[in-house]
Structures are given as structure tokens and as C-alpha cells.
């Protein structure tokens, strides 16, 4: 786990991203749709 804490400004910017489900000062949770696309592209060699 990272020791980096997100600032309030960073949290607000991340919450505007449609791929982000939730943000806390310590972690980002991505949407299931984003995770699915990420894995498909990763397996395709991107």
C-alpha cells in the first residue's frame, strides 16, 4: 500500500473521472467496466 495521501484537490479531480468509482485519501477504486476494459487490453498486449 502506498504511503502517499491524496490531497482534497486531487480527490475532487479524481472523482470527476468516469472510470473512478470511489476515492479516499489513501486509495482509488475503479469501476468494474474500466477494470474489464483494462484486462482485455492488457491481455491483447497493450
C-alpha positions in Angstrom: 0.0 0.0 0.0 1.2 3.4 -0.9 2.1 5.9 1.8 1.0 8.8 -0.5 -2.1 10.6 0.6 -4.2 12.3 -2.0 -5.0 16.0 -1.3 -8.6 17.3 -1.3 -7.9 18.9 -4.7 -6.6 15.6 -6.1 -9.6 13.7 -4.7 -12.1 16.1 -6.3 -10.3 15.8 -9.7 -10.3 12.0 -9.5 -14.0 11.9 -8.6 -14.7 13.7 -11.9 -13.2 10.7 -13.8 -15.9 8.4 -15.0 -13.6 5.4 -14.6 -13.3 6.0 -10.8 -15.9 4.5 -8.5 -14.6 5.9 -5.2 -11.6 7.9 -3.9 -10.3 8.2 -0.4 -7.1 9.9 0.8 -5.3 6.5 0.6 -6.9 4.6 -2.3 -8.7 4.8 -5.7 -11.4 2.2 -6.6 -12.0 1.8 -10.3 -15.3 0.9 -11.9 -15.9 -2.7 -13.0 -16.3 -1.6 -16.6 -12.9 0.1 -16.5 -11.3 -3.0 -15.0 -12.8 -5.2 -17.7 -11.5 -3.0 -20.5 -8.1 -2.8 -18.8 -7.7 -6.5 -18.5 -8.9 -7.1 -22.2 -6.3 -4.6 -23.5 -3.6 -5.9 -21.2 -4.1 -9.5 -22.5 -4.1 -8.2 -26.0 -0.6 -6.8 -25.4 -1.3 -3.1 -25.0 
